[in-house]
Amino acid sequence: MQDTDVRIRVARPEDVAQIAALFADDALGGHGDTTDPKALPDYLSAFARIAASPNETLYVAEKHGEIVGTFQTMITTTMTARGSSSMIIEAVQTRADCRGQGIGALMIGFAVERARAEGARLVQLTSNAARTDAHRFYQRLGFAPSHLGFKLKLK
């Protein structure tokens, strides 16, 4: 069911602490996110880099003035497919107590419409292999598990 009280908007600097809290509450993510105030400058620095990029956008889902979800999009152009552009959706997170309310579907639907508006050829995302619920969710929204991803951690 879709929640009509939720609106998607571009994130602002004052949202950063709440966004970090969404990620800190995710035990499966394993990214070392925290609500420790000493880490806030790191998050603000990342936010500034994202906000300065013409190809990246950080969004929040807001309900009654509270941040209940977030996601980031990136437009990338490659030489394949005759120089087409694709949208990558990254860092999708819905607040734990708000899951199952249609917020994730609203965020992904918003991103897909933005991709269409940008003339993207496709939308892609990756998901942690352990997130089987998320895999079912993305498949329900029409995404197909067509590729195998690889990562090399540098830090």
C-alpha positions in Angstrom: 0.0 0.0 0.0 1.3 3.5 -0.9 1.5 6.1 1.8 0.3 9.4 0.4 1.7 11.3 3.4 5.2 10.7 2.2 7.0 13.1 -0.1 10.3 12.7 -1.8 12.7 15.6 -1.9 16.4 16.4 -2.4 18.2 16.1 0.8 19.5 19.2 2.6 22.5 19.6 5.0 20.2 19.7 8.0 19.0 16.1 7.1 22.4 14.6 7.3 22.3 13.5 10.9 18.9 11.7 10.4 20.2 10.1 7.2 23.3 8.8 9.1 21.0 7.4 11.8 19.1 5.4 9.2 22.3 3.7 8.1 23.6 3.3 11.7 20.4 1.4 12.5 21.2 -1.2 9.8 23.2 -4.0 11.3 23.4 -5.9 8.0 25.0 -3.1 6.1 28.3 -3.4 7.9 29.5 0.0 6.8 30.4 1.3 10.2 27.8 4.0 10.2 27.2 5.7 13.5 25.2 8.5 15.2 28.3 9.6 17.2 28.4 13.4 16.9 32.2 13.1 16.2 31.4 11.4 12.9 29.0 14.1 11.7 31.8 16.1 9.9 32.5 13.0 7.8 28.9 12.7 6.8 28.6 16.5 6.0 31.8 16.3 3.9 30.2 13.4 1.9 27.0 15.3 1.6 28.9 18.3 0.2 30.6 16.2 -2.4 27.3 14.6 -3.5 25.5 17.9 -3.6 28.3 19.5 -5.7 28.2 16.7 -8.3 26.1 17.3 -11.4 25.4 13.6 -11.8 24.5 12.6 -8.2 21.5 13.4 -6.1 20.8 12.4 -2.5 17.0 12.2 -1.7 15.0 11.7 1.4 11.5 10.4 2.0 9.8 12.6 4.5 6.6 11.9 6.5 5.1 14.5 8.8 8.5 16.3 9.0 10.5 13.2 9.8 13.0 11.5 7.5 11.7 7.9 6.9 13.9 6.9 4.0 16.7 7.8 1.8 18.4 6.9 -1.5 21.0 8.3 -3.9 21.0 8.3 -7.7 23.8 8.7 -10.1 23.6 9.1 -13.9 26.5 7.6 -15.8 27.2 7.5 -19.5 29.2 4.8 -21.1 30.5 4.0 -24.6 28.3 0.8 -24.7 24.8 0.9 -26.2 25.9 3.7 -28.5 26.9 6.1 -25.6 23.7 5.6 -23.5 23.2 6.8 -20.0 22.1 4.7 -17.0 20.9 5.5 -13.6 22.4 3.8 -10.6 20.3 3.7 -7.4 22.4 3.4 -4.3 22.1 3.5 -0.5 18.3 2.7 -0.4 17.2 2.7 3.2 13.8 2.9 4.9 13.5 3.5 8.6 13.0 0.2 10.4 9.6 1.1 12.0 8.3 2.3 8.6 9.0 -0.7 6.5 6.1 -2.4 4.8 4.2 0.9 4.3 5.1 1.4 0.6 7.9 4.0 1.2 10.6 1.9 -0.5 8.4 1.4 -3.6 7.6 5.1 -3.6 11.4 6.0 -3.5 12.3 3.5 -6.2 9.3 4.6 -8.4 10.5 8.2 -8.0 14.0 7.3 -9.1 12.8 5.3 -12.1 10.7 8.3 -13.2 13.7 10.6 -12.8 15.7 8.2 -15.0 13.1 8.3 -17.7 13.1 12.1 -17.5 16.9 12.1 -17.9 16.6 9.8 -21.0 18.4 6.9 -19.3 18.5 3.5 -21.1 18.2 1.5 -17.8 18.1 1.7 -14.1 20.4 -0.5 -12.1 21.2 -1.2 -8.4 23.1 -3.6 -6.3 21.9 -5.3 -3.1 23.9 -7.1 -0.4 23.7 -10.8 -1.2 22.3 -11.5 2.3 19.3 -9.2 1.8 16.9 -11.8 0.4 13.8 -9.7 1.4 15.2 -6.7 -0.5 15.9 -9.0 -3.5 12.2 -10.1 -3.5 11.2 -6.4 -3.2 13.3 -5.3 -6.2 12.0 -8.2 -8.3 8.4 -7.3 -7.4 9.2 -3.8 -8.8 10.4 -5.3 -12.1 14.2 -5.5 -11.5 15.9 -8.6 -12.7 19.0 -10.2 -11.1 20.9 -10.2 -14.4 24.5 -9.6 -13.4 26.9 -10.6 -10.8 28.7 -7.8 -8.9 32.2 -7.7 -7.5 33.8 -5.4 -5.0 37.4 -4.7 -3.9 37.6 -3.0 -0.5 40.4 -0.4 -0.4 40.1 0.8 3.2 
